């Protein structure tokens, strides 16, 4: 039956994989191992000649570096403009840094390749766009939200409604849904609920947890899926329908996040550039 997030902001942490072999003539890199820690995919990186790890987070729009890592290793970089970093429970203003000398590329690197994550075997590889037609092979409805610029996927919840959720590999849970969505279907009274506290990038928040009997993503149905919902009166940023200032582009009405506890059984293939996704249970 059937959760890429941060070294310090909310993010796609610092930059990836000088450990990948160069693309072969077949247009595919070798598989490399990644660490799976509390549902987070950790991949090896080199920052200013120092070995470290980055957490891969598809829900993040910027790279980031852990301030504790910088202090420990005496690293200093010129600062750029400040940015607002939105976590689930809070939004904070953070510094940016220029010309961080990592040995590979950052978030833009992945837009140039198809990324394949084998969760069961804890391996990752990159595929050249010319080597695979993922548009033809895709079996999950996926696109980039025009407003938030995040990857979103179409998921059917409990055979009752089909919704758009942010594909968030930095989320170690299964689903995190808006409270209004859960209340609409009266799930908080139908299922056994437990209270808890979860940690976002900027702050912690109170949430409630239950098991949703079934969801469908692509051709697969998953049972008893771990589902979080913000607690009563707990504010949460789970992406919402909106329009950029001065733009006519309107985003999808996003209902929450989809993370590790759903993806962990699959080999996941993502085409960030084209907005296509394929999953298979090995």
C-alpha positions as a printed Julia matrix, in Angstrom:
282×3 Matrix{Float64}:
   0.0    0.0     0.0
   1.0    2.21   -0.96
   8.48  13.05    1.23
  13.99  18.58   -1.75
  14.46  21.49    2.07
  17.15  23.3     3.82
  20.47  23.91    5.35
  19.03  27.17    6.73
  16.32  29.17    4.85
  13.41  27.31    3.28
  14.94  25.97    0.3
  16.8   23.9    -2.01
  19.94  23.85   -0.05
  23.06  24.92   -1.46
  24.29  23.27   -4.48
  24.56  20.02   -5.86
  26.64  17.16   -6.64
  30.05  17.32   -7.84
  29.77  13.67   -7.01
  27.76  13.0   -10.17
  29.75  11.5   -12.98
  29.6   13.42  -16.23
  26.73  12.47  -18.48
  27.69   9.52  -20.6
  26.91   9.15  -24.27
  23.59   7.65  -23.22
  22.69  10.95  -21.52
  22.38   9.41  -18.05
  24.63   9.83  -14.99
  25.56   6.99  -12.7
  23.37   6.41   -9.68
  24.77   7.95   -6.48
  23.68   7.23   -2.93
  21.83   9.77   -0.85
  21.11   9.8     2.87
  17.53   9.71    4.06
  17.24  11.47    7.44
  13.81  12.01    8.99
  12.28  11.91    5.52
  14.75  14.44    4.04
  16.93  13.6     1.04
  20.53  14.61    1.87
  23.0   14.79   -1.0
  26.76  15.48   -0.85
  28.02  18.96   -1.75
  31.29  20.88   -1.51
  31.19  24.49   -0.27
  34.45  26.46   -0.47
  36.3   23.15   -0.55
  34.5   21.82    2.53
  32.49  18.62    2.32
  28.91  18.79    3.5
  25.36  17.8     2.73
  22.38  19.62    1.25
  18.73  18.81    1.66
  16.87  18.58   -1.61
  13.58  20.5    -1.54
  11.23  20.8    -4.48
   9.01  23.15   -2.46
  11.82  25.72   -2.2
  12.53  28.45   -4.69
  16.03  29.52   -3.59
  19.27  27.93   -2.47
  20.38  28.44    1.1
  23.3   27.86    3.4
  23.25  27.07    7.1
  24.55  30.01    9.15
  25.93  27.57   11.75
  27.9   25.84    8.97
  29.35  29.2     7.89
  30.35  30.11   11.45
  31.87  26.72   12.19
  34.07  26.84    9.1
  34.85  30.58    9.2
  33.13  31.26    5.88
  32.31  34.82    4.82
  30.58  35.88    1.62
  29.44  39.24    0.3
  25.79  39.87    1.08
  23.12  40.63   -1.48
  19.56  41.82   -1.17
  17.34  40.55    1.6
  14.51  38.19    0.77
  11.36  37.07    2.54
  11.42  33.36    3.27
   8.01  31.82    3.78
   7.73  28.74    5.94
   4.6   26.85    6.87
   4.09  28.72   10.14
   5.9   32.06    9.67
   7.57  34.4     7.17
  10.94  36.0     7.96
  13.41  38.27    6.18
  16.79  36.64    5.52
  20.14  37.69    4.08
  21.31  36.45    0.71
  24.94  35.8    -0.24
  26.72  36.36   -3.52
  29.34  34.25   -5.29
  29.27  31.29   -2.95
  32.05  29.06   -4.36
  30.39  25.69   -4.53
  31.78  23.11   -6.89
  28.58  22.62   -8.81
  25.42  24.42   -9.75
  22.37  25.36   -7.73
  18.66  25.2    -8.32
  19.05  26.07  -11.99
  21.08  22.89  -12.4
  18.02  20.73  -11.97
  15.96  22.64  -14.5
  18.48  21.46  -17.1
  18.0   17.78  -16.37
  15.39  15.19  -15.58
  15.89  14.12  -11.94
  15.28  10.54  -10.86
  14.95   9.61   -7.17
  14.86   5.96   -6.17
  13.46   6.23   -2.66
  13.52   2.51   -1.75
  17.21   2.16   -2.73
  18.18   5.72   -1.63
  19.76   6.66   -4.95
  19.59   9.64   -7.32
  20.66  10.26  -10.92
  20.24  12.86  -13.67
  19.04  12.3   -17.2
  19.51  14.58  -20.2
  16.24  15.86  -21.64
  17.23  14.46  -25.03
  17.54  10.97  -23.55
  13.97  10.64  -22.28
  10.56  11.87  -23.35
   8.93  12.25  -19.95
   5.94  14.04  -21.44
   5.07  10.78  -23.14
   5.84   8.59  -20.12
   4.28  10.8   -17.41
   1.61   9.14  -15.29
   1.05  11.86  -12.68
  -0.68  15.13  -13.52
   1.92  17.78  -12.62
   2.65  21.39  -13.53
   4.33  24.5   -12.18
   1.94  26.85  -10.45
   2.03  30.12  -12.38
   1.76  32.2    -9.22
   4.0   30.48   -6.67
   6.36  28.88   -9.23
   6.25  25.63   -7.31
   5.67  22.13   -8.71
   2.13  20.97   -7.99
   0.49  17.59   -8.46
  -3.1   16.49   -8.83
  -4.24  14.04   -6.14
  -7.6   12.45   -5.36
  -8.43  12.44   -1.63
 -10.52   9.68   -0.07
 -12.47   9.17   -3.3
 -14.24  12.46   -2.55
 -12.34  15.28   -4.26
  -9.39  15.92   -6.58
  -7.05  18.72   -5.46
  -3.74  20.4    -6.33
  -0.94  19.92   -3.77
   2.6   21.33   -3.72
   5.13  18.56   -4.39
   7.36  19.19   -1.38
  10.18  16.71   -0.88
  11.32  18.84    2.06
   8.13  17.84    3.9
   8.83  14.74    5.96
   5.14  13.93    6.41
   2.62  12.54    3.97
  -0.03  15.17    3.37
  -0.49  18.58    4.98
  -3.9   19.98    4.12
  -5.61  23.3     4.72
  -7.96  23.19    7.66
 -10.81  24.54    5.53
 -10.43  21.57    3.16
 -10.5   19.03    5.98
 -13.48  20.73    7.63
 -15.39  20.76    4.34
 -15.39  16.95    4.33
 -15.89  16.71    8.1
 -12.8   14.5     8.4
 -11.88  15.85   11.84
 -14.99  14.24   13.28
 -14.91  11.1    11.12
 -11.37   9.96   11.93
  -9.26   9.52   15.05
  -7.33  12.75   15.67
  -4.09  13.3    17.59
  -2.6   16.66   18.56
   1.06  17.49   18.0
   3.7   20.12   17.26
   5.58  20.35   13.96
   8.63  22.38   12.99
   8.65  24.68    9.99
  11.64  26.55    8.62
  11.01  29.69   10.65
   8.82  28.53   13.53
   6.94  25.65   15.1
   3.19  25.22   15.05
   0.38  23.18   16.53
  -1.19  20.62   14.25
  -3.58  17.71   14.29
  -2.83  14.35   12.72
  -5.05  11.62   11.31
  -4.93   8.83    8.76
  -6.81   9.42    5.51
  -8.22   6.06    4.36
  -7.16   6.38    0.73
  -5.59   8.75   -1.8
  -4.83   8.29   -5.48
  -1.75   9.72   -7.19
  -1.23   8.76  -10.8
  -2.17   5.07  -11.23
  -1.55   4.22   -7.56
  -3.85   4.15   -4.57
  -2.32   4.52   -1.1
  -4.11   3.57    2.09
  -4.01   5.04    5.61
  -1.98   8.08    4.57
  -0.5   10.21    7.36
  -2.24  13.6     7.14
  -1.51  16.81    9.06
  -3.77  19.83    9.41
  -2.92  23.12   11.17
  -4.51  23.37   14.61
  -7.52  25.56   15.27
  -6.5   29.26   15.12
  -3.0   28.21   13.94
  -1.97  30.28   10.91
  -0.2   28.35    8.16
   1.24  29.12    4.7
   0.19  26.21    2.54
   0.1   28.16   -0.74
  -3.11  29.68   -1.95
  -4.74  30.86   -5.12
  -3.41  34.27   -6.05
  -2.11  36.59   -8.73
   1.27  38.3    -8.95
   1.18  42.07   -8.65
   0.88  43.58  -12.11
   0.32  40.18  -13.71
  -2.75  38.51  -15.17
  -1.37  35.07  -14.33
  -3.52  33.36  -11.74
  -2.34  30.37   -9.76
  -4.16  27.15   -8.96
  -6.25  26.83   -5.83
  -3.67  24.79   -3.89
  -5.0   22.82   -0.94
  -1.78  21.77    0.8
   1.49  19.84    0.52
   2.47  16.31   -0.5
   5.67  14.9     0.96
   7.95  11.99    1.81
   5.5    9.61    3.4
   3.68   9.38    0.07
   6.75   9.29   -2.18
   8.88   6.88   -0.16
   7.68   3.72   -1.92
   8.37   4.97   -5.45
  11.02   5.64   -8.02
  10.13   9.26   -8.84
  11.16  10.87  -12.14
  10.74  14.66  -12.42
  11.09  16.99  -15.38
  11.2   20.44  -13.76
  11.54  22.22  -17.09
   8.6   20.55  -18.76
   6.44  19.98  -15.68
   6.13  16.2   -16.02
   6.28  13.4   -13.46
   6.37   9.62  -13.47
   6.21   7.24  -10.51
   6.62   3.49  -10.28
   6.58   1.11   -7.32
   9.53  -1.28   -7.83
